[in-house]
Amino acid sequence: MKHFTSDMPYKNIRHLIAVPFILSMIFPLVILDIMMEIYHRIAFPLYGIPVVRRRKYIRIDRQKLSYLNYLDKIYCTYCGYANGMLAYCVKIAGETEKYWCGVKHKQSEGYVDPAHHKDFLEYGDEEAFNDFVGK
């Protein structure tokens, strides 16, 4: 595994150019996190959907590894938060989709069904949908 700081500290200009863009994503991620949490904590109880446990998705622990240098610890903290928070958001969005819809998308070449769609109704199956919604 080749990563940014260990064997090429700032040697590659592409990495230097990318760092501000990567790190600037923290602002929209935090805003998304706050807005998603507000939605999640208000809407899920209203829908009767169990609240998603945040700690199951966001893990920030690699900064405790003594063999990482200071920059690695910062980047690992960032990635632990960003990837965990986005997985948490996907779970919340998936639970919302399950509650409100539950119908798979039309299959097309190259489309990857989200994992939570496995139990959804097939696209175009009107009879199954009507049974599901109690029509």
Contacts in CASP RR format, 6 or more apart in sequence:
PFRMAT RR
TARGET T0000
AUTHOR 0000-0000-0000
METHOD contacts of the structure
MODEL  1
MKHFTSDMPYKNIRHLIAVPFILSMIFPLVILDIMMEIYHRIAFPLYGIP
VVRRRKYIRIDRQKLSYLNYLDKIYCTYCGYANGMLAYCVKIAGETEKYW
CGVKHKQSEGYVDPAHHKDFLEYGDEEAFNDFVGK
2 8 0 8 1.000
3 72 0 8 1.000
3 75 0 8 1.000
4 15 0 8 1.000
4 71 0 8 1.000
4 72 0 8 1.000
4 75 0 8 1.000
5 69 0 8 1.000
5 71 0 8 1.000
5 72 0 8 1.000
5 75 0 8 1.000
6 69 0 8 1.000
6 72 0 8 1.000
8 15 0 8 1.000
10 16 0 8 1.000
22 78 0 8 1.000
23 78 0 8 1.000
25 82 0 8 1.000
26 78 0 8 1.000
26 82 0 8 1.000
29 81 0 8 1.000
29 82 0 8 1.000
29 85 0 8 1.000
29 86 0 8 1.000
32 85 0 8 1.000
32 89 0 8 1.000
33 85 0 8 1.000
33 89 0 8 1.000
36 88 0 8 1.000
36 89 0 8 1.000
36 92 0 8 1.000
37 54 0 8 1.000
39 92 0 8 1.000
40 51 0 8 1.000
40 52 0 8 1.000
40 92 0 8 1.000
41 51 0 8 1.000
43 49 0 8 1.000
43 96 0 8 1.000
44 50 0 8 1.000
44 51 0 8 1.000
44 52 0 8 1.000
44 92 0 8 1.000
44 95 0 8 1.000
45 51 0 8 1.000
47 96 0 8 1.000
47 99 0 8 1.000
49 95 0 8 1.000
49 96 0 8 1.000
49 99 0 8 1.000
52 88 0 8 1.000
52 91 0 8 1.000
52 92 0 8 1.000
52 95 0 8 1.000
54 88 0 8 1.000
57 84 0 8 1.000
57 85 0 8 1.000
57 87 0 8 1.000
57 88 0 8 1.000
57 91 0 8 1.000
58 80 0 8 1.000
58 81 0 8 1.000
58 84 0 8 1.000
58 85 0 8 1.000
58 88 0 8 1.000
59 80 0 8 1.000
59 84 0 8 1.000
60 77 0 8 1.000
60 80 0 8 1.000
60 81 0 8 1.000
62 68 0 8 1.000
62 73 0 8 1.000
62 76 0 8 1.000
62 77 0 8 1.000
62 80 0 8 1.000
63 73 0 8 1.000
63 74 0 8 1.000
63 76 0 8 1.000
63 77 0 8 1.000
65 73 0 8 1.000
65 76 0 8 1.000
68 76 0 8 1.000
90 114 0 8 1.000
94 114 0 8 1.000
94 116 0 8 1.000
95 116 0 8 1.000
97 116 0 8 1.000
98 116 0 8 1.000
98 119 0 8 1.000
98 120 0 8 1.000
101 120 0 8 1.000
102 117 0 8 1.000
102 120 0 8 1.000
102 121 0 8 1.000
102 132 0 8 1.000
103 120 0 8 1.000
103 121 0 8 1.000
103 122 0 8 1.000
103 123 0 8 1.000
103 124 0 8 1.000
103 129 0 8 1.000
104 113 0 8 1.000
104 117 0 8 1.000
104 120 0 8 1.000
104 121 0 8 1.000
104 122 0 8 1.000
104 123 0 8 1.000
105 111 0 8 1.000
105 113 0 8 1.000
105 117 0 8 1.000
105 123 0 8 1.000
106 123 0 8 1.000
106 124 0 8 1.000
107 123 0 8 1.000
121 128 0 8 1.000
121 129 0 8 1.000
121 132 0 8 1.000
122 128 0 8 1.000
END
